[in-house]
Amino acid sequence: YKRQYIFHTIPIRRPMMPITAEGVRTDGNPVPLWERETLTLPQAAQVFNIDYDGLLVAVNQRDVDVFRPLNKRGEPGRRHVRKEEMRRYIKTLEE
């Protein structure tokens, strides 16, 4: 019989997010949050200074349009929102 060899691939460790001296992980993206066109929901709540839980409720009620870009594995990633959509949503809150 023919002998089969099984080769295991060694996973490549990607560098993790940078960690400060206090042990807090920071975003490795060099573009500041306020200059990005799309934001994750926690980032959007931080940039636009609104309540994160309230934003989640609005997203779940489909008051805010979100999308899920593909991650490195080709699967849907975290929910993102465009800045224009956040501005539109905040206008509806002010009315």
Buried (B, 14 or more C-beta within 10 A) or exposed (E): EEEEEEEEEEEEEEEEEEEEEEEEEEEEEEEEEEEBEBBBBEBBBBBBEBEEEEBBEBBEEEEBEBEEEEEEEEEEBEBBBBBEBBEEBEEEEEE
